[in-house]
Amino acid sequence: MTQDITKQMELEASSEKNESRHNEMIFQLNQQSKKLSCMYKVTRLLKGTTRPLEDIFIDITKTLPDGWQFPEDMRCKIVSAAIK
């Protein structure tokens, strides 16, 4: 007696592929959540402040998660200019 298990094997492979995609989507959502949380916290630090720039940078550094590598979309350029 023999039994063809091709369909079962295909379903298992498909299920594993779907689980992998699901896990990747969860990871990406968590990364986006971290980025948004940081951006919100940094914005709150900058909003309406008259503190020296060095103090702001120190607070921003404390806000960021340890060892977190920021992707390109999180980089920014800060320009400071004296008004004459």
URCOR-V985014 format. One record per backbone hydrogen bond with DSSP energy under -1.0 kcal/mol. NH is the residue of the N-H (numbers start at 1). CO is the residue of the C=O. Records with the same first field share a line. If there is no record, write none. Layout:
# URCOR-V985014
NH: CO  CO
This chain:
# URCOR-V985014
9: 5
10: 6
11: 7
12: 8
13: 9
14: 10
15: 11
16: 12
17: 13
18: 14
19: 15
20: 16
21: 17
22: 18
23: 19
24: 20
25: 21
26: 22
27: 23
28: 24
29: 25
30: 26
31: 27
32: 28
33: 29
34: 30
35: 31
36: 32
37: 33
38: 34
39: 35
40: 36
41: 37
42: 38
43: 39
44: 40
45: 41
46: 42
47: 43
49: 46
56: 52
57: 53
58: 54
59: 55
60: 56
61: 57
62: 58
63: 59
64: 60
68: 65
74: 71
75: 72
